[in-house]
Amino acid sequence: MYAAAERAQRAARPLGTAARHLKDAALHAMADALEGHRDQILHANAADLSKQEAAGTSPAMVDRLRLTAERVSAMAAGLRALATLPDPVGEVVRGGTLATGLELRQVRVPFGVVAIIYEGRPNVTADAAGICLKSGNAVLLRGSSSALESNVAIVAALREGVASTGLPADAIQLLTGDREDIGYLLQARGLVDVVIPRGGAALIQRVVTESTVPVIETGVGNCHVYVDADADLDMAERIIVNAKTDRPSVCNAAESLVLHADIAAEFVPRIVKVLAAEGVTVHGDEAVRRLSPDVIPATDDDFAAEYLSLDLSAAVVGSLDDAVTHIRRYGTGHTEAIVTRSQEAARRFTADVDAAVVVVNASTRFTDGEEFGFGAEIGISTQKMHARGPMGLPEMTSTKYVVTGGGHIRS
């Protein structure tokens, strides 16, 4: 692992100063290589799927691992789309001429070496490699063992593409060791500049607890939809169904429903019936259960859960303030939504809820770098330092100050 980090450090230097046209050429070459090695990648993926099916992995999780010809093409298209985005490196964040006559510029620079530890979907491998390369960072990728063969094949293609343009192939490396190697990676301060965990709560907690390398924490999403007393219930139904069922296994899917008491009697039986038709099991508090026989009891663990499945917790509250209290108690700071026709309720909710993204009258599923117009993203940061929310290319940089004088000395 340390040898890989040292190779990444060496690769980071020329990559960090590479011109945009070289990085964009590398992204196009990486995309071409993915498509050129499609058969090898799909063969490797089939081996991963076979192992997981034999191990009794759930169909939903197996589907997260599955690659198809179309999904490989989508990975390639994502890399080509990155090439169209502005290069963040060298962007002047602020600057001007000081009273002393010195010229001051704050400019974006790469982190250097980024380690990304992630679970599940092998398409993340190509996304993460592309984002890091475009932002001038060398990357150490540590995917899950369930996608090992797929990731090996993908990274081999990506490295071939990078090398064909003259940039160092070691800008992209896959770490394939055991769990002990993750511990070494988290202690590689001085060799690795930033660690980004992308996965479930257990993975993120381990990285945050054990790492001596700076961490950007992403993604556990216990996302709530609060239906206010003054909500359009037809709108609320559409939003809840989309937020819960569009892709239940992702971090911006709704996991919790909070209902104002004034609309609960009318809306609970309706929304439970609609959700049941979509295969959703509702875990409700006593008030919700009184209003529908198709709800099972909810515990504190249910209200705190990131299900990533067709399950949803539900609670009735007496006021908007009670809704905010419930969300602050159980939420993870990812995405929280309100459905209301009241501008005052929307204003209070957006002011009082502490989350990376607060949504008014729309699905939580919109929390996404591409949906926000940022292009690709490395993940959704739920912390408050450095970056918060969808992390696009600018968020994968730091800054430095450049001071230019003409022989100035300080008196």
Buried (B, 14 or more C-beta within 10 A) or exposed (E): BEEBBBBBBBBBEBBBEBEBEBBBBBBBBBBBBBBBBBEBBBEBBBBBBEBBEEEEBEEEBBEBBBBEEEBBBBBBEBBBBBBEBEBBBBBEEEBEEEEEEBBBBEBBBBBBBBBBBBBBBBBBBBBBBBBBBBBBBBBBBBBBBBBBBBBBBBBBBBBBBBBBBEBBBBBBBBBBEEEEBBBEBBBBEEBBBBBBBBBBBEBBEBBBEBBEBBBBBBBBBBBBBBBBBBBBBEBBBBBBBBBBBBBBBBBBBBBBBBBBEBBBEEBBBBBBEBBBEEEBBBBBBEBBBBBBEEBEEBEEEBBBBBBBBBBBBBBBBEEBEBBBEBBBEBBBBBBBBBBBEBEEBBEBBBEBBEBBBBBBBBBBBBBBBEEBEBBBBBBBBBBEEBBBBBBBBBBBBEBEEEEEEEEEEEE
